[in-house]
Amino acid sequence: MLSNYHASTGVVDIGHLPSSHTLVVQKVLETVTFDEVAVFVAISKLKPNLSLGPDNILHLFFFRQN
């Protein structure tokens, strides 16, 4: 029943993209810098039960134990 419902809500691809608004870029970000402390702080704020990222690496592997 669920499969039939989802099949009924789909649309047929007719091969062209719908029109959209033109995006005008007003500012360009030239550089991005990170320091070791900022990265460590960001990683330490992650919850321990998060799933894998797009690299399939668990974020807890980034922590070093001294």
HELIX and SHEET records of a PDB file:
HELIX    1   1 LEU A    2  THR A    9  1                                   8    
HELIX    2   2 GLU A   36  SER A   44  1                                   9    
HELIX    3   3 HIS A   59  PHE A   62  5                                   4    
END                                                                             
